[in-house]
């Protein structure tokens, strides 16, 4: 795994964790949604630099390498 791919996968994992935290309490989610702007931007930039934008299969394979047991979307 290349360094830029690791960075992209880590950024994706951070975005997922932030999203889960924001959505943990649906009543408060609208208050915290703006906090996702930074992790979204970080993930978008990292995915682009690694050439993974639009290559979800490769990204999710990398995420599963970093987070064993992580399920692919829709599974």
Secondary structure as the mmCIF struct_conf table of DSSP 4:
data_model
#
loop_
_struct_conf.conf_type_id
_struct_conf.id
_struct_conf.beg_label_comp_id
_struct_conf.beg_label_asym_id
_struct_conf.beg_label_seq_id
_struct_conf.end_label_comp_id
_struct_conf.end_label_asym_id
_struct_conf.end_label_seq_id
HELX_RH_AL_P HELX_RH_AL_P1 UNK A 3 UNK A 23
TURN_TY1_P TURN_TY1_P1 UNK A 24 UNK A 24
BEND BEND1 UNK A 25 UNK A 25
HELX_RH_AL_P HELX_RH_AL_P2 UNK A 26 UNK A 32
HELX_RH_3T_P HELX_RH_3T_P1 UNK A 33 UNK A 35
HELX_RH_AL_P HELX_RH_AL_P3 UNK A 36 UNK A 49
TURN_TY1_P TURN_TY1_P2 UNK A 50 UNK A 51
TURN_TY1_P TURN_TY1_P3 UNK A 53 UNK A 54
HELX_RH_AL_P HELX_RH_AL_P4 UNK A 56 UNK A 66
BEND BEND2 UNK A 67 UNK A 67
TURN_TY1_P TURN_TY1_P4 UNK A 68 UNK A 69
HELX_LH_PP_P HELX_LH_PP_P1 UNK A 70 UNK A 72
TURN_TY1_P TURN_TY1_P5 UNK A 73 UNK A 74
#
